[in-house]
Amino acid sequence: MGVLLATATLAGCASAYYGAMEQIGLEKRDLLVQRVNDAAVSQAHAKTEFANALEAFRAVVTVDAGELEVTYDKLTAAYERSADRADKVRDRIREVKGVASDLFKEWEKELYQYSDPALQRASRIQLEATKVRYATLVEKMDKAAASMDPVLAVFHDRVLFLKHNLNAMAIAALGPETAGLEADVDSLIRDMEASIAEADAFMAQMRGGV
């Protein structure tokens, strides 16, 4: 009973939100394009933060012993910014999926309102084509999001290692790890760039018509 009530409440909130958006001329289609754009922007910001965090990590391996505490603080801040950006990327992707799901449900229902079979078939073809493009977009977004986790884990491990071993010997021991971390971040950035490019293409097609 509680689950059903919560579901009904959420559905009511969503309906009220979409109703308010329609009052200012924004349909679900427009909202989906906005959400995809927000996700692309969030991924671009995350890509920058991860690249900055990598630069901060590179700086650690050459720092003087007297600057270890300051360097540790910088690396910690870089990690925390990266983690925050990663969370925002995941939030944006969830928002994209929510609006897309509602849009496709509405579109599917409205197919049965046609009296002209030919127009109904044409609209269904458009729906299926849009779903295929959307599936490609989400796959790339999810891949980019999944790529963040192992990189964040590497950053977290290094920050924790510095915290527990804040001395020159510990810093020197980090040197050989740089190459592997660089490869991980480079791969992450490529995934994000591919996801952003797919988002741009999706938005261009949605704005230009299916």
C-alpha positions in Angstrom: 0.0 0.0 0.0 2.8 2.4 0.9 4.7 1.6 -2.3 1.6 2.3 -4.4 1.0 5.6 -2.6 4.6 6.7 -3.1 4.4 5.7 -6.8 1.1 7.6 -7.2 2.6 10.7 -5.5 5.7 10.6 -7.8 3.5 10.3 -10.8 1.4 13.2 -9.7 4.5 15.3 -9.1 5.7 14.4 -12.6 2.4 15.3 -14.2 2.3 18.6 -12.4 5.9 19.4 -13.5 5.2 18.5 -17.2 1.9 20.5 -17.0 3.8 23.6 -15.7 6.4 23.2 -18.5 3.7 22.9 -21.2 2.3 26.2 -19.9 5.5 27.9 -20.9 5.7 26.1 -24.2 8.1 23.2 -23.3 6.9 19.8 -24.3 8.6 16.5 -23.2 10.6 16.5 -26.4 12.0 20.0 -25.6 12.8 18.8 -22.0 14.6 15.7 -23.3 16.8 17.9 -25.5 17.5 20.2 -22.5 18.4 17.2 -20.3 20.7 15.7 -22.9 22.4 19.1 -23.2 22.7 19.3 -19.4 24.3 15.8 -19.3 26.7 16.7 -22.1 27.8 19.9 -20.3 28.2 18.0 -17.0 30.4 15.4 -18.7 32.5 18.2 -20.3 33.0 19.7 -16.8 33.8 16.3 -15.3 36.4 15.7 -18.1 38.1 18.9 -17.2 38.1 18.1 -13.5 39.6 14.6 -14.1 42.3 16.1 -16.3 43.1 18.7 -13.6 43.2 16.0 -11.0 45.7 14.1 -13.1 47.9 17.2 -13.4 47.7 17.5 -9.6 48.8 13.9 -9.2 51.7 14.4 -11.6 52.9 17.3 -9.6 53.0 15.1 -6.4 55.8 12.9 -7.7 58.3 15.8 -8.0 57.3 17.9 -4.9 59.9 18.8 -2.3 59.5 17.2 1.1 58.8 20.5 2.7 55.7 21.0 0.5 54.1 17.6 1.1 51.3 18.8 3.3 50.3 21.6 0.8 50.5 19.2 -2.1 48.4 16.6 -0.3 45.7 19.2 0.3 45.7 20.2 -3.4 45.5 16.6 -4.5 42.6 15.9 -2.0 40.8 19.0 -3.3 41.3 17.8 -6.9 39.9 14.4 -6.0 36.9 15.8 -4.2 36.1 18.1 -7.2 36.3 15.1 -9.5 34.1 13.0 -7.3 31.5 15.9 -7.2 31.5 16.2 -10.9 31.1 12.5 -11.3 28.0 12.6 -9.1 26.6 15.4 -11.2 27.1 13.4 -14.4 25.2 10.5 -12.9 22.4 12.8 -11.8 22.1 14.3 -15.3 22.0 10.9 -16.9 19.2 9.8 -14.5 17.3 13.0 -15.5 17.7 12.2 -19.2 16.5 8.7 -18.7 13.5 9.9 -16.7 12.3 12.4 -19.3 12.9 10.0 -22.2 10.9 7.2 -20.5 8.0 9.6 -20.0 8.2 10.9 -23.5 8.3 7.4 -25.1 5.3 6.3 -22.9 3.3 9.4 -24.0 4.2 8.9 -27.6 3.2 5.2 -27.5 -0.2 6.0 -26.0 -0.8 8.8 -28.5 -0.3 6.4 -31.4 -3.7 5.0 -30.7 -5.3 8.4 -31.1 -4.7 8.4 -34.9 -7.7 7.8 -37.2 -5.4 7.6 -40.2 -3.5 4.3 -40.3 -0.8 5.7 -42.6 0.0 8.5 -40.2 0.0 6.1 -37.3 2.5 3.9 -39.1 4.7 6.9 -39.9 4.7 8.1 -36.3 5.5 4.6 -35.0 8.5 4.4 -37.4 9.6 7.8 -36.1 9.2 6.5 -32.5 11.2 3.4 -33.1 14.0 5.4 -34.9 14.2 7.8 -32.0 14.4 4.9 -29.5 17.3 3.4 -31.5 19.2 6.7 -31.5 18.4 7.3 -27.8 19.6 3.8 -26.9 23.0 4.6 -28.6 23.2 7.8 -26.7 22.4 6.2 -23.3 24.9 3.4 -24.0 27.7 5.9 -24.5 26.6 8.0 -21.5 26.5 4.9 -19.3 29.9 3.8 -20.6 31.4 7.2 -19.8 29.8 7.2 -16.3 31.1 3.7 -15.6 34.6 4.8 -16.7 34.7 7.3 -13.9 34.5 4.8 -11.1 37.9 3.0 -11.6 39.6 6.4 -12.2 38.1 7.8 -9.0 39.2 4.6 -7.1 42.8 5.2 -8.3 42.7 8.8 -7.2 41.2 7.9 -3.9 43.8 5.2 -3.2 46.6 7.6 -4.0 45.1 10.3 -1.8 44.7 7.8 1.0 48.2 6.5 0.5 49.6 10.1 0.8 47.6 10.7 3.9 49.0 7.6 5.7 52.6 8.0 4.3 53.2 11.7 4.1 57.0 11.6 3.5 59.5 11.7 0.7 59.9 8.0 0.4 56.1 7.5 -0.1 56.1 10.2 -2.7 58.9 8.6 -4.6 57.1 5.3 -4.6 54.1 6.8 -6.5 56.2 7.6 -9.5 55.8 4.3 -11.4 52.0 4.5 -11.0 51.7 7.7 -13.1 51.8 5.9 -16.5 48.9 3.6 -15.6 46.8 6.4 -14.2 47.4 8.6 -17.3 46.2 5.7 -19.5 43.0 5.4 -17.3 42.2 9.1 -17.5 42.9 9.3 -21.2 40.5 6.4 -21.8 37.9 8.1 -19.6 38.3 11.3 -21.5 37.8 9.5 -24.8 34.7 7.9 -23.5 33.3 11.2 -22.3 34.1 12.9 -25.6 32.3 10.1 -27.5 29.3 10.5 -25.2 29.3 14.3 -25.7 29.5 13.9 -29.4 26.6 11.5 -29.5 24.6 13.9 -27.3 25.3 16.7 -29.7 24.2 14.6 -32.7 21.0 13.5 -30.8 20.1 17.0 -30.0 20.6 18.2 -33.5 18.4 15.5 -34.9 15.7 16.1 -32.3 15.7 19.8 -33.0 15.6 19.3 -36.7 12.9 16.7 -36.6 13.0 12.9 -36.6 
